[in-house]
Amino acid sequence: MLEGGWIRKMFEEGIALKKKYGERNVFDLTLGNPVIEPPQEFHRELRKWVDNPVPGMHRYMPNAGYPETRDAVAEHLSAETGILFTQNEIVMTCGAAGGINVVLKTILEAGDEVVIFAPFFVEYIYYIDNHGGVPRIVPTDARFIPELKSLEENITPKTRAVLLNSPNNPTGAVYSGDTLKAIGDLLGRKEKEFGRAIYLISDDIYRKLVYDGLECPQVFQYHPATIVTTSHSKDLAVPGERIGYIAVNPQYKERGELVGGLVFCNRVLGFVNAPALMQNVVKSLQDASVDVAEYEGKRDVLYNGLVEMGYSVVKPQGAFYIFPKSPVEDDVAFVGELQKHNVLVVPGKGFGAPGYFRISYCVEDWVIEGALPGFKAVAQQFGLS
Ligand SMILES: Cc1ncc(COP(=O)(O)O)c(C=O)c1O
């Protein structure tokens, strides 16, 4: 099976189990589909645009998106980073997935390598492959943080980009400013050594979902050739609406040519432009977010429960996933045992990290509560204390 098939496979097993045992008796922790509804401001803006249509608001537009929306994003990023962004550095996209594909099509030549850190969001493999690139997988440390030595060993004259994701899917790890600085410094040195740009692509889709009062550092200050891809799929809980953006570092000298390429690729990949209505809606929602405390509460119940049962687990600091160690080496076998208790999770194998499993906790509280006895029974079965 293709590695990425694991999430879908488990999700589909869940549908079959629900038919057999009833919706409320199956505890499906497989998908990253936000359970929280979009914030009130989202509905307010949506109603405003639907009730007061403006002539032309459903027509084609510049492929980069509405200038007013890009201005709003630029203003938000300038305030957050202290670096002056303008609409010229922003391209509106069809979600983060659309954005990452646009970036990779723009920067990759056949055979170029893109470094990703394991465990990883498995779609990256396919996105890189879409554009003739070769994924170069680099392990992380015990807390799922990139290790400089391994990274350095994997940067070659063919490396075109390092693609990172913090807060991370599937681990919930948040990279510190020090980690980002070390990565940026290394890329700067390697650019000089190999005489070509090495892009740092930061998938910031979970950026607003951080816990314990933490702030997620911005990457722009650490490397000039930096590109952020993100979306409102998770922070406004609207993944079905396909709205996101790419932001190019204003400190990158070749940004004019790069952005020209991004706009062209947005067009010729067939996205054409990000959805018009959503661009209008999110224009004034750049600082809005779902109530992060709700996810934090779910994390706490799950994390504390698992620790008490003896699972070895790193406390996630963001996103809505937790990535414990499987009590047995064979994560697929472990996931199979859990399934006997109608609890569905995804084996770590599906994220390039066998020996672990991923729990997605963007679910209703009863799903978490209902899953805990299953986790406990399997923990006891495998001798955890
Ligand atoms: C790390 C990561 N990047 C990108 C995406 C895709 O996001 P979007 O729905 O905005 O395309 C996801 C979706 O789950 C994700 O987890």
The ligand as an SDF file (V2000), in Angstrom:
LIG
                    3D

 16 16  0  0  0  0  0  0  0  0999 V2000
    1.0070   19.7930    7.3870 C   0  0  0  0  0  0  0  0  0  0  0  0
   -0.0780   20.0430    6.4180 C   0  0  0  0  0  0  0  0  0  0  0  0
    0.1860   20.7670    5.3250 N   0  0  0  0  0  0  0  0  0  0  0  0
   -0.7620   21.0110    4.3970 C   0  0  0  0  0  0  0  0  0  0  0  0
   -2.0540   20.5320    4.5490 C   0  0  0  0  0  0  0  0  0  0  0  0
   -3.0540   20.8260    3.4760 C   0  0  0  0  0  0  0  0  0  0  0  0
   -3.7910   21.9450    3.8510 O   0  0  0  0  0  0  0  0  0  0  0  0
   -4.9320   22.6000    2.9500 P   0  0  0  0  0  0  0  0  0  0  0  0
   -6.2020   21.8750    3.2810 O   0  0  0  0  0  0  0  0  0  0  0  0
   -4.9900   24.0200    3.3400 O   0  0  0  0  0  0  0  0  0  0  0  0
   -4.5500   22.4000    1.5420 O   0  0  0  0  0  0  0  0  0  0  0  0
   -2.3900   19.7800    5.6840 C   0  0  0  0  0  0  0  0  0  0  0  0
   -3.7410   19.2500    5.8760 C   0  0  0  0  0  0  0  0  0  0  0  0
   -4.0500   18.5060    6.7620 O   0  0  0  0  0  0  0  0  0  0  0  0
   -1.3680   19.5350    6.6450 C   0  0  0  0  0  0  0  0  0  0  0  0
   -1.6040   18.8280    7.7570 O   0  0  0  0  0  0  0  0  0  0  0  0
  1  2  1  0
  2  3  1  0
  2 15  2  0
  3  4  2  0
  4  5  1  0
  5  6  1  0
  5 12  2  0
  6  7  1  0
  7  8  1  0
  8  9  2  0
  8 10  1  0
  8 11  1  0
 12 13  1  0
 12 15  1  0
 13 14  2  0
 15 16  1  0
M  END
$$$$
